Amino acid sequence: MVVDLRERSALADLRGVEGLLDPLDPGVGVRWERADAGSSVDVMTPEGRVLVSEREAPGGVALEGMDSATGDTLWRRVLAGGTGGSPPGARPEPVTCQAAPDGSGRLSCLRTGRWRQPGPPTTGTDGAAHLWTVDVRSGEVVGDVALEEAPTAFAMVGGTAVVATPLETTVRLAGLDPLTGAARWRLDLPGPDDDGGRSSALDRADVQAIDASTVAVHDGQVITLVSDDGVVLRRYDELAGVDTADGVGFWWLTDRTNGAVVSVVNDVTTLVTAEREVTVQGGAVPRWADDGSAPGLVLTSGDTVRAWDARSGEERWTADLDRDVHTAIVLRGRVHLFASDRVVTVDAATGRTLWRSPPDLVPTSPLSDGRVVLLVRLDDRGDGGELVALDVADGDERWRSPLPEHGWVTTTGGLLVVVVDDPTGETSGSLRVLG
């Protein structure tokens, strides 16, 4: 009884940890299945979760609200704003949708108004950029905003849609009311050169929220942190002082646990916050889920896995795993390190190895409900097989569940999902929600 109460208390503490699955029990089976679910966005409402399926539609996107418990259709809506003046054969960039972070049940979708044409590649704008906002409880369109410029990305932070548009020498950032389109603030961010020119060859800008009140803007070289009221907090030039004569590899991601942007240039990682920049050796290991039990943790992988302090940059520990690690989950003072062929769990304070997954199990995705880590045992043909749950504490097997042929495991908003491909290519396959 005492152990059960402790387990329930521990699981309650994990509720709301981004990236974790809903609690799973032995005998997991198919809760519902659909053959037409498309790609889904998880949206929280005051009443609970709604899954919203996205599909391309002429000039916009087709949305469908689905009950996350049953898969039943709640509503359907087509959002279309015209196709503007794109040339024949050009394809518009996909519409992207993001849920409001306040749990209000609103979903905002951006049509960039940009198109691409193959052979040779050509890009352009069609003057039909649009921002829609839908209340997912009813499917009602509560915001319908035509945009004058052609942005490349947006992020929802607070009740503001932050829209990024690359121009000739700057990136224009605008904080918009997603319901009315009214500009709450505007900001032009210069490029890295002294003359204001931008070095990005992609003519794109990305923007992502890193906490409840801050976004990060990336123009291809410079990262800028901006508050939700339009104040520049810090600018960081990724390539300043880097010799690019022999080429350079760089990428970035957001670290919401540390409220930071992570920049990786030639396997050197820099953590950028509004207060500081901290540089450490190795390529960053993203954390799929983090319950905060190892505060200020930064992980890198290279010749070995290293843990660093996010504030000081001091090394905390190393764990020689003889393999590259591509992601991690931090739970209850343990770090579960996911390589291509193995999960290795170490103590978050010391790096001491606690357990390793068996060699016949493959970590296809970083999946855990806080009690177990999920791996896959493939059949002799490298297909189907079984879903295997290992205890997060000691790696012991807790249960198995069969997987269908041509199925691969992933997650959507806390739900355990099996996507089943159609090997004939005649359909888009099906989506099965397990529980």
N, C-alpha and C positions, 0 to 999 in steps of 0.2 A: 504493500500500500504506500509506504514512504517513497519507494523508488518511482511508483506511478505518479505520485503527486509532484515529485521533482521533475519528471519527464514532461508532465503537462505544463509546469511552470516554465521550463526551458523552452518548450515549443511556443508558449505565449510570448516569451521575450523575442522570438524570431519572427513573429507576425509583422508584416510590413517591410521586412528586409528585401530590398530589390534584388531580383534574380533567383530567389528561392521558389521551389514548387509548393503548391498546397500539400498538406500532410497526406502521405500515402500509406496504405495498410497492405499486408499480405493478401494475395488474391486479387490484386489489381486487375481490372478488366475494362472493356470498352464501355464508357458512359454514353457516348453518342458518336455518330459517324455521318459525314456528309461528303458527297462527291463533287460539290461545287463551292467549297468554302473560300477559295482564293487565298491571298495573303491577308492576315488579320492584325488589327491593332486592338490592344486591350485598353479599355476606358473604364475608370472607376467613377461611379455615380454615388449620390447619397444613399441609394437603395442597394448598391452592389455593383458587380462587374457586368459589363456588356462587351462582347466581341464584335468588332466592326470589320467586315470583309471589304477589301478594296479590289477593284478591277478597272482596267482602262476603259474609257468611254470617249466617243468623239468630243474633243474639246475639253475634256475634264476627266471625271472619275465616277464610277458607279459604286455606291456604298450599300451595305446590307447589315443591319443590326441583328445579332444573334444572341439568344439566351445562352450564357456560358454554362449553365447547368444541363440544358437539354439539346442545344444546337438549333432550337426552333427559331424561325425567322420572326423578328419583331417588327421590322419595317424595311422598305427599300427606297433608295433615293438616288437619282442621277444628278450630278452637279456638272453643268456644262456652261462654258463662257465663250464659246466660239473658237475658231481656229485662226483668226487673223489672216495674215498674208504670207504664210509659209509656202515654199515652192512645192511643186508636185514631187512625191516620193519622200519628202521630209517627214521625220517622225518627231512629234513633240516629246520633250522630256517628261518622265512620269510625274504624276501628281504625288506629293508626299503629304502625309497626315500625321499630326501629333496631338495627343490628348492634353487638355489643360491640366497642369500639375496640382490644382487645388481640389481635385475630386468632385468637381461640379458636374461632370458628365458631358462636357463639351469637347468636341473634336474639331480641330482646325486643319484645313487642307489647302496647300499652296500649289497653284499651277504657275510655273515660272514664266511662261510665255516664250520659252526658248525651244529651238528645234535643232535636230542634227540630221545630216544627209550623208550617206556613205559614198565612197569611191569617186574621187578622193574626198576625205572627210571635210564637211562644211558645216558651220554653225551659224545661227542667226536668231533674231527675235521676231515675233509676229504681232506684238502690240496687244496681246490678249492675256496678260498676267492677271491672276485672280486669287483671292483669299476667301474661302468659305468657312463658316463655322456652323456645326450641327449639334443640336441637343440629342445625344444618343438614346435617351429614354423614349423619345417619340419620333426621331428622324426629322424633326422640324429644323429648317434652315433659319438660324437666328442671326447670322452675319453673312452678307453677300457684298464683297468689296472688290471693285475693279482697281488694279494697280497701274499707275502710269509708267513705271519702269519695269525692267525684267530682272527680278532677283534670281539668285541661284540657290538660296537656302533660307530657312527661318527656324526659330526656336521659340517655344513658349516658356516664359518665365514670369511668375506671378500671374497677373491678368493681362500681360502684354505679349503681343507677337512681335518679336525682334526679327526684322527682315534685312538680309544682306544683299546688296547689289554692286557688283564690280563695275566701275567706270574706267575711263582711260587712264587716269593717274591715281585714283583713290578707290576705296570701298565705301559706299554710302550705306550707313546703318540707320534704320528707322524703327522706333518703338511705336507700334500701332495698336489702337483699340481694335481687337479682332471682330467686334460686332458692328462697329460703324466705320472703321478705316481711318478715324481721326488720328493725326500724328501727335503723339505725346511728346516726342523729341526726335531730332534728326542729328546725325553726326557723320562727318566725312573723315575717314581714316587714311592718312597718307601712306604711300608705299615705303620701302626700306631705303631707297636712294635719296641722296641729298636734294635732288631736284624734284622729289615727290613722285617719280616714276615707280611703277610696280614691276617686279621681276618675274611674277608668275606667268608662265607660258600657257597656262590652262584658262586664263581669263575667268577664274571662278573664285568665289569666296564661300567658306562654310561657316556656320555659326551653331554653337551647341551650348546648352545650359550646363553650368558646373555646380550650381547650388540654387537655392530658392530665390536669389536676387542678383545673380551674376551670369553673364554669358561670355563665351570665348569666341573670337572671330579669327579665322585663319585665311589669309589671302594667298597662300602658296609659299610664303616665307616668314611673314611676321604674324605673331599671335598677339592679339589685343584683348585684354580683359575689360569688360564694360559692365557697369551696374545697370539695374533695370530702369533707372531714371536717366540713363544716357551719359554717365560720368566715366571717363577713361581712368581705369585703376592701374594698369601696367601694360607696357608693350615689350615684346621680346622677339628679337630677330634671330631665328633659328640658325641662319647661316653666317652670322657675323663672326669673322675670324676663322671660318672653315675654308680650307683649301678645296675648291671644287674642280680643280684641273683634271683629276682622275675620276671624276664622277662622285656623286654623293647619294646615299640612301637615307631618306628621312620620312617619318610619319608621326602622327599625333593622335592622342585620345584624351578623354576627360576622366578624371579621378574624382568622383563625387564624394567619396568618403573623406578625402583630404581637401576637398574644395579647390581642386587644382587642375591645370592642364599638364599633360605629360608629353614632352617633345623628345623624340628619339632621332638622333643624327649619327650615322655610322656607329651604331651600337653604343652610343653614349646617351644617357637619359637625363633630362632636366625637368624638374618639377617646378611649375610656374604658378604662384599664387599672387594675390593682390599685394602681399607683404614682401615676398622674397622669391629668389630663384635658387634652387638647390640642384647641383649636378653630381651624378654618380655614374659608375661604370656598369656597362651591360645594357642590353635591350630590355625595355620595360615588359613586365608580365602583367597583363590586365587582370583585374579581380572581377570575376563574373558576379559574385555576391560577397558581401562583407558585413558581418554583424557588429563591427566595432570592437570586438574583443581583443584586438591587437592594434591599438590606436597609433596613428602616425607611421604606418608600415608602408614601405615601398619595396617592391620585388623586381629583380632583374635576372635575366638568364643569359648565359654566354658559355664560357668555359666551365662555369658552375652556377648554381642558383644562389643569389645573395639577397639578404634583407637589409634595408637601410632605414634610418630615421628621417622622416619627411621634413623635419624642421632643421636639423643640424647637418644631414648628409653623412653622419657617422654610420659605419657598418655595424649591424647588430649580430649577424651570423652568416655562415655559408653552409650550403648543403650540396655535396658533390653527388649528383645523380647520374652522371655519365650520359645525359640526354638533355635536349632542349625542352623547355617547358613553355607552353603557349598560353596558358591561362591558369587561374587559381580561384579557389573559394576559401574564405576565411570564416571559420565557425568555432565558437566556444574555445578559443585559444589554440585552435589547430589550423594549419594551412594545408589544404588539399591541392597538390600540384598536379596539373593535367599535362602529360606528354602525349605524343601520338599513339603510344602503345602501352601506357601504364599510368596509374595514379599513385603518387607517393604522398603520404601524409606525414607532416613534420610538426613538431612543437613550435608554436608561433613565437615563443620567447627565446628558444635556444637553437632551433633548426634541427634538433635531434629527430631522426627518423622514427616514426611510431609504427607504421605499417605500409606495405606495398600491395597493390592489387595483383591477383594471379596473372600469369603470362597469357592465359587463353581468353582474357577479357579485354575489350577495347573501349576506351572512353570516347564515344562518338561526339558527345556534347558535355559541357560542365553542368551536370544535373544533380540536384540535391534538394531534399525537403527539410534539411536540418537534422534528420535522424539517420538517413542513409544517403550514400552516393550511388548513382546508377551507371552501370556499364553494360556492354552488350557482348554476349557470346555468339559469334557468327556460326552458321552451319558450315558444312564441308565445302559448300560452293561459295562461301563468303557472303551469304545473303540470309535474311530472316534470322533464325536462331532464337535467343532468349534475352530478355531484359533481366539483369541481375542486380540486386540491391545489396550493398555492403555497408555494414554498420560504420558510422563516422568515427566511433571511438576506437575500434580495434580492427576494422576491416573484415570481420567475420561475415559470412553470407547470411542474410536474413530471409530472402525469398527470391523466387524466380517467376517470370511470367513469359509466355510464348509471344514471339513477334511474327507478323505476317511476312511473306516473301515480298521483296522489293520495298520494304518499309524502313524508314530511318526516323530516329527519335529526336525530338526537339521540344521547345517549350514556347508557349504564348501566354504571357501574363499570369504566370503561376500554374498554368494547366500543363499537364504532361501530354504531349501530342505525338502521334505517329503519323507521318506523312507517307502514304503508300503510292508509289509511282506506277504508272501504267507502262509496262515494258513495250507495248505496241506503239506507244506514242499517239494513240487515237484520242485519248482524253487527258485531262490534267491530273488524273489520279484522284485520291480521296484523302480526307483528313479524319483521323480517329482521336478522340479525346479519352484518355484513360483516367481511371480513378477508383 
